[in-house]
Amino acid sequence: MRDVLRGDFAGKQIAKGQYATNDFAVLQAYNGAFDFYVPKPGQGDFVVVAKGDAKAFFEMVARARMEFVVVQSVADRKNVDIVAIYKFKTAAIPALLSCAKERIR
């Protein structure tokens, strides 16, 4: 399934007291084109395929460290999919780009 009507960004969860709200402050947006897929609906997983600048996408993921990458519907801001990012650092970006260049032609 494809949803091109979404935004992709590194976000910080906004809490109300001790409770998560599923509202996110944008830390860094990814402004390139991307596709969003839900390969197995109902299982909570998703795939984001960046079609633009891969380096900018990885920088956004690195910025989300200890927070979340958020894919949010433009039409309904409460419709979000999130993934927590814990161990991704900017130092990994050159290796990932190099690997992608070798494998994708």
N, C-alpha and C positions, 0 to 999 in steps of 0.2 A: 504494500500500500504506500502511496506517495502523497505527501502533504507539502506543497510548496508555499503555503500561506503561514509560515512560521518564522520566528526569529531565533537565532542561536547566539548565546552569550555565556560568559563566565558570570556567575551570580552568587550573591551572599544571601542566605535565607534570612528573611525578616521575621523575627519572633514576636509574639505578643505574650508577655510574661514568660512562662516556661514552655509555651506551645508554639510549634511550627505553624506557619500560616499558608504555606505554598505561594507566598509572595516573595519576590527576589529583587534585591538591589542589583543593578547591572554594574559589574566590575569592568568588563571589557566585552564589547560586542564583536561578533564576526560578521563583517559586512559583505563577504563574498557569497556567491550562489552556492546552494547546497540542496541535496535531496534528503528527505527524511523517510525512513522505512520502518515499518513494524512487521518483522518477519513472522512472528508467531503471536497474533493478537491474544490478549488475555494472560500472557506470561510476563509482562512487564519489561521486556527488552526492546531495544530499538537500535537503529543504525543511522548515523549521519555520514553522508558522503559529500565531502567538500569538493566543489567543482571549480572553485576559484583558486586563490593563492594559498597553497598548502602551508607555507611558513606562517602566514597570518592566522590560519586555523590552529596550528600547533601552539602559537604564542597565546591565543585565547585559552586553549586547554591548560597551558602552563600557568596562566594567570588565575585559573580556577583552583589552583592547588589549595587543599584543605577546605575547599568550598564545593561548588557544583557547576557542571555544564548544564545549562537549561535550554531546552527547546520549547518555545512558547508560541501558542497560536496567536496570530495577529487579530483574528476575529473574536477570540474569547481568551482573554489574558489569564483566566483561571485554568485553562486547558494547558497543562505543562507536563513535560517528561523531563526527568532529571537524572544525572549520574554524579556521584561523588568522586572527586579527584583527590588522591592522597599522595602518590609518589611520582608524579610527572614533573620534571624540571626542564627549564629551557635548555640545559646542556644536552638533552636527548634529541632536540630538534634536528641538528645537522645529520645525525646518524639515521634518523627516521626518513629524512628527505633523500639521503643517499641510497638507502635501501629501496625506497619507492622508485627512484630513477632507474635502478637496476632491474626491478621486477615488473614495472609497468611501462609498456611501450605503445 
